[in-house]
Structures are given as structure tokens and as C-alpha cells.
């Protein structure tokens, strides 16, 4: 929590956003009391309802309920950005955020944008982008040396394209997105993939309908009904899956706006290893 707030405060003068803390516990815990002098509004949701059923399902249910309640808090801003307390924003956060808001003002049909996606799930989109970079470079390089050949050197073109692709691949799946950002200095959004919600920006005008839908969607047990999705119960589905299946228009950023620093997933009971964090940087 402390690192999340501090990194956001460093970016606040550049992006001019208001900061609020949504406390999902029943009382203000010691870590939150450190921010009393900073005049950051803190909303405490109160005592959570008693859980029932399996422990994992109860944990997922509480996490979902907390998330939708925090999203539904009153706001006069055009957009609401929810950042979980085990995430920290990257140094270019303010620049990316301003660019993203400009795009959302233009694309008024978009209800939310996911600002984080694990790099190990980015492989196919990143490979397409690497191919889009390596093929033109190889083509123009071979075109420049074409006078030395009787015909266009197709074999050289293919070998060079593969070599460039392999070299780009060594930089990691995030390289094409980072390269595009440093060239343009602006945000880019595409169709979302499943996972994840460490940081999601929502259009405030869409929030009421979204919260009403989410609070009726019980994604913890039972079966999914395509005829009545709001009544459905999806076994083990967390809030990111419910968000994916909702009838709202979503997008996903190509650059991760935050780094996920959580060391252990209390919902999935799985440790987050150092290699996972290294891949996200």
C-alpha cells in the first residue's frame, strides 16, 4: 500500500489527478494511518459479510464485492482509475495516462481499459508486431542490394527477416510496445485479453450500469447461462473473468502502466516469483 501511494504522489503533479483510498477492511489499519497528514480521502467499506462455502470461493467473492463497491463510490471525474495496492506505477505513467485520456475522449464507446497484462501472455501479439518490424527492414535492405543480384534475393530476404525477428525476440515480449512508445510518446490500445485487473481505468458515465451488472453476476459456483448471464454462477471466476464476460466495451494497453509487486496471491494461493516481477519491468 505504501509504495503504491508514494509512486502515485510522485506522478500527481504531472498528470493532475485526484487520489483517494478505498479501504476494503472493516477499520483503518496502521499502514493507512501514515497518510493522515497527506489529506488523502479514505473511504472504509465497513465489515464484510460472513463468507459461506469453500474458502477459495469466499475469498474470490469478497474480492469481487470489494472491487465493485470501490468502483461504485461517488466521483465527479470523467474517469475512475482503480489501482490495486500491490501495484506501482511506472515512471512514464503520467505521460501515458494523459495520452490515454485523450484517446478515451475521442473513442466514447470504450467503457474501460486494462492497463496491465503479464508479459508471458503477450507472446502472440508481440510476435505479430516483431514480424511487422523485421519484414520491412529486411525488404528494404535487400532492395538496396538488389543491383548486385540478377533477381530479388528472396533467400537473403527470408534469412535476414528471421535473424532480425530472433534478435528482437531476445529483448522480450514487451519490446515492440516499448519501442513504439519511445517513437510516438503516446498510448496505444487494442482488444483486451483475459487477465488482469491490477490497474483498470473506467469511464465514469458507464460505471453505474457496470456496477449494477457486476453485483448481479455471481461468479463463484454453479453454471453459466448464456440466456441469462446476470443470474449465472461461474465456478472460481474472479473479477477479471467477470469483467471479460460482461457486455461492455473494453480495451487493453500495449504498455504496462504498472508493475505488479504482490509476492503472494491470496486468491489463487500461488506465489509470485522474482522472475515474474523481472518480466514485468
C-alpha positions as CSV (number, residue, x, y, z in Angstrom):
1,X,0.0,0.0,0.0
2,X,2.7,2.5,1.0
3,X,4.7,2.0,-2.2
4,X,1.6,2.3,-4.4
5,X,0.5,5.6,-2.9
6,X,4.0,7.1,-2.8
7,X,4.7,6.4,-6.5
8,X,1.3,7.9,-7.4
9,X,2.0,11.0,-5.4
10,X,5.2,11.5,-7.4
11,X,3.2,11.4,-10.6
12,X,0.3,13.5,-9.4
13,X,1.8,17.0,-10.3
14,X,2.4,15.8,-13.8
15,X,-1.0,14.3,-14.6
16,X,-3.2,16.4,-12.3
17,X,-5.4,13.7,-10.9
18,X,-7.1,13.3,-7.5
19,X,-6.2,10.4,-5.3
20,X,-8.5,8.5,-3.0
21,X,-8.0,5.3,-1.0
22,X,-10.7,2.7,-0.8
23,X,-10.2,0.6,2.3
24,X,-11.8,-2.8,2.0
25,X,-11.1,-3.7,5.6
26,X,-13.5,-3.2,8.5
27,X,-11.3,-0.5,10.0
28,X,-8.4,1.7,9.2
29,X,-5.2,-0.4,9.7
30,X,-1.8,1.1,10.8
31,X,-0.4,1.2,7.3
32,X,-3.2,3.6,6.3
33,X,-2.7,5.9,9.3
34,X,0.6,7.1,7.8
35,X,-1.4,9.0,5.2
36,X,-3.4,11.1,7.6
37,X,-1.1,14.1,7.2
38,X,-1.3,14.0,3.4
39,X,-5.0,14.8,3.3
40,X,-5.8,11.8,1.1
41,X,-9.5,10.9,1.5
42,X,-10.0,7.4,2.8
43,X,-13.3,5.5,2.4
44,X,-13.8,2.4,4.6
45,X,-16.3,-0.1,3.2
46,X,-17.1,-1.5,6.6
47,X,-17.4,-5.0,8.0
48,X,-17.6,-7.6,5.2
49,X,-20.5,-10.1,5.2
50,X,-19.7,-13.5,6.6
51,X,-18.4,-16.0,4.0
52,X,-20.0,-19.3,3.1
53,X,-19.0,-22.3,1.1
54,X,-15.4,-23.1,0.2
55,X,-12.7,-20.8,1.4
56,X,-11.4,-20.1,-2.1
57,X,-14.9,-19.2,-3.3
58,X,-15.5,-17.0,-0.3
59,X,-12.2,-15.2,-0.8
60,X,-13.0,-14.6,-4.5
61,X,-16.5,-13.4,-3.6
62,X,-15.1,-10.9,-1.1
63,X,-12.5,-9.6,-3.6
64,X,-15.2,-9.1,-6.2
65,X,-17.6,-7.4,-3.8
66,X,-14.9,-5.1,-2.6
67,X,-13.8,-4.2,-6.2
68,X,-17.3,-3.3,-7.4
69,X,-18.0,-1.3,-4.2
70,X,-14.8,0.7,-4.7
71,X,-15.7,1.3,-8.3
72,X,-19.2,2.5,-7.4
73,X,-18.0,5.2,-4.9
74,X,-19.2,8.7,-5.9
75,X,-16.9,10.6,-8.2
76,X,-17.1,13.9,-10.2
77,X,-14.2,12.9,-12.5
78,X,-14.8,11.8,-16.1
79,X,-12.7,8.6,-15.5
80,X,-12.0,6.4,-12.5
81,X,-8.7,4.5,-12.3
82,X,-8.6,1.6,-9.9
83,X,-5.1,0.5,-8.9
84,X,-4.7,-2.4,-6.5
85,X,-2.5,-2.0,-3.5
86,X,0.2,-4.4,-4.7
87,X,1.0,-2.4,-7.9
88,X,3.3,0.6,-8.5
89,X,3.1,2.9,-11.5
90,X,6.0,3.1,-14.0
91,X,8.0,6.4,-14.4
92,X,6.2,7.2,-17.7
93,X,2.8,6.8,-16.1
94,X,1.7,10.5,-16.2
95,X,2.6,10.8,-19.9
96,X,0.8,7.6,-20.8
97,X,-2.3,8.5,-18.7
98,X,-2.7,11.9,-20.4
99,X,-2.4,10.3,-23.8
100,X,-4.9,7.5,-22.9
101,X,-7.5,10.0,-21.6
102,X,-7.2,11.9,-24.9
103,X,-7.9,8.6,-26.7
104,X,-10.9,7.8,-24.5
105,X,-12.3,11.3,-25.0
106,X,-12.2,10.5,-28.7
107,X,-13.4,6.9,-28.5
108,X,-16.5,7.5,-26.4
109,X,-17.8,3.9,-26.9
110,X,-15.0,2.4,-24.8
111,X,-16.1,1.7,-21.2
112,X,-12.9,0.5,-19.7
113,X,-9.2,-0.1,-20.5
114,X,-7.0,-2.7,-18.7
115,X,-3.6,-1.2,-18.0
116,X,-1.7,-4.3,-17.1
117,X,-1.2,-7.7,-18.8
118,X,1.5,-10.2,-17.8
119,X,4.3,-10.5,-20.4
120,X,4.1,-14.3,-20.6
121,X,0.6,-13.9,-22.0
122,X,1.6,-11.3,-24.6
123,X,3.5,-13.7,-26.9
124,X,1.2,-13.9,-30.0
125,X,0.5,-10.1,-30.3
126,X,4.2,-9.3,-29.7
127,X,5.3,-11.8,-32.3
128,X,3.0,-10.2,-34.8
129,X,4.5,-6.8,-34.1
130,X,8.0,-8.1,-34.3
131,X,7.2,-9.6,-37.7
132,X,5.8,-6.3,-38.8
133,X,9.1,-4.7,-37.9
134,X,11.5,-7.3,-39.2
135,X,9.9,-7.9,-42.6
136,X,10.1,-4.2,-43.8
137,X,13.6,-3.8,-42.5
138,X,14.7,-7.0,-44.4
139,X,12.8,-6.0,-47.5
140,X,14.3,-2.5,-47.9
141,X,17.8,-3.9,-47.0
142,X,17.5,-6.4,-49.8
143,X,16.1,-3.9,-52.2
144,X,19.1,-1.7,-51.6
145,X,21.5,-4.5,-52.6
146,X,19.3,-5.7,-55.5
147,X,21.6,-4.3,-58.2
148,X,24.2,-6.9,-57.2
149,X,21.8,-9.8,-58.0
150,X,20.0,-10.8,-61.2
151,X,16.7,-11.1,-59.3
152,X,15.4,-10.0,-56.0
153,X,17.4,-12.0,-53.3
154,X,14.4,-13.9,-51.8
155,X,16.6,-16.3,-49.8
156,X,18.6,-13.4,-48.3
157,X,15.4,-11.6,-47.5
158,X,13.9,-14.6,-45.6
159,X,17.2,-15.3,-43.7
160,X,17.6,-11.6,-42.8
161,X,13.9,-11.3,-41.7
162,X,14.3,-14.4,-39.4
163,X,17.6,-13.0,-38.0
164,X,16.0,-9.7,-37.2
165,X,12.9,-11.3,-35.7
166,X,15.1,-13.6,-33.5
167,X,17.1,-10.6,-32.4
168,X,14.0,-8.6,-31.4
169,X,12.6,-11.6,-29.6
170,X,15.7,-11.7,-27.4
171,X,14.6,-8.3,-26.0
172,X,11.4,-9.7,-24.6
173,X,7.7,-9.6,-25.5
174,X,7.3,-6.0,-24.2
175,X,10.0,-4.7,-26.6
176,X,7.7,-3.8,-29.6
177,X,5.3,-1.9,-27.4
178,X,8.1,0.0,-25.6
179,X,9.8,0.8,-29.0
180,X,6.5,2.2,-30.3
181,X,6.0,4.3,-27.2
182,X,9.5,5.8,-27.3
183,X,8.9,6.7,-31.0
184,X,5.5,8.2,-30.6
185,X,5.3,9.1,-26.9
186,X,1.6,8.2,-26.9
187,X,-0.6,5.4,-25.6
188,X,-1.9,2.6,-27.8
189,X,-4.9,0.4,-27.0
190,X,-6.2,-2.8,-28.6
191,X,-8.8,-5.5,-27.9
192,X,-8.4,-6.9,-24.4
193,X,-7.3,-10.4,-23.5
194,X,-8.3,-12.3,-20.4
195,X,-6.4,-11.2,-17.2
196,X,-5.8,-8.9,-15.3
197,X,-7.0,-6.1,-13.0
198,X,-4.1,-4.5,-11.1
199,X,-4.9,-1.3,-12.9
200,X,-8.1,-0.6,-14.9
201,X,-9.5,2.8,-16.0
202,X,-13.3,3.1,-16.3
203,X,-15.5,5.8,-17.9
204,X,-17.5,7.3,-15.1
205,X,-20.7,7.6,-17.2
206,X,-20.6,3.8,-17.6
207,X,-19.9,2.9,-14.0
208,X,-23.4,2.8,-12.7
209,X,-24.6,0.3,-15.3
210,X,-21.4,-1.7,-14.9
211,X,-21.7,-1.9,-11.1
212,X,-25.4,-2.9,-11.3
213,X,-24.5,-5.7,-13.7
214,X,-21.5,-6.9,-11.7
215,X,-23.3,-7.0,-8.4
216,X,-25.9,-9.3,-10.1
217,X,-23.3,-11.5,-11.6
218,X,-22.3,-14.1,-9.0
219,X,-19.2,-15.8,-10.3
220,X,-18.4,-18.2,-7.6
221,X,-20.3,-21.5,-8.1
222,X,-22.8,-23.2,-10.4
223,X,-23.1,-23.0,-14.2
224,X,-23.0,-20.2,-16.7
225,X,-26.3,-19.5,-18.6
226,X,-26.0,-17.7,-21.9
227,X,-29.7,-17.0,-21.9
228,X,-29.5,-15.2,-18.5
229,X,-25.8,-14.2,-17.8
230,X,-26.6,-11.9,-14.9
231,X,-28.1,-14.9,-13.0
232,X,-25.1,-17.1,-13.8
233,X,-22.7,-18.6,-11.3
234,X,-19.3,-19.4,-12.7
235,X,-17.1,-21.7,-10.7
236,X,-14.0,-20.0,-9.4
237,X,-14.3,-16.9,-11.6
238,X,-12.5,-13.8,-10.3
239,X,-13.4,-10.2,-11.1
240,X,-11.2,-10.2,-14.2
241,X,-13.1,-13.0,-15.8
242,X,-16.4,-11.5,-14.9
243,X,-15.2,-8.2,-16.5
244,X,-14.2,-10.1,-19.6
245,X,-17.6,-11.7,-19.9
246,X,-19.6,-8.6,-19.3
247,X,-21.4,-6.9,-22.2
248,X,-19.3,-3.7,-22.0
249,X,-16.7,-2.5,-24.4
250,X,-13.2,-2.9,-23.2
251,X,-9.7,-2.3,-24.4
252,X,-6.1,-3.1,-23.3
253,X,-3.0,-1.0,-23.3
254,X,0.0,-2.3,-25.1
255,X,2.4,-1.0,-22.4
256,X,2.0,-2.0,-18.8
257,X,1.2,1.2,-16.8
258,X,2.0,-0.6,-13.5
259,X,4.3,-3.2,-12.2
260,X,2.7,-6.0,-10.1
261,X,4.7,-6.3,-6.9
262,X,2.5,-8.7,-5.0
263,X,4.6,-11.6,-3.6
264,X,1.7,-14.0,-3.0
265,X,-1.8,-14.4,-4.5
266,X,-4.2,-14.9,-1.6
267,X,-7.0,-15.6,-4.0
268,X,-5.2,-18.3,-6.1
269,X,-2.9,-19.4,-3.3
270,X,0.1,-19.1,-5.6
271,X,3.4,-17.4,-5.0
272,X,4.6,-14.7,-7.4
273,X,8.3,-15.4,-8.1
274,X,11.1,-12.9,-8.7
275,X,11.2,-14.0,-12.4
276,X,7.6,-12.9,-12.8
277,X,8.4,-9.5,-11.5
278,X,11.5,-9.2,-13.6
279,X,9.5,-10.0,-16.8
280,X,7.0,-7.2,-15.9
281,X,9.7,-4.5,-15.6
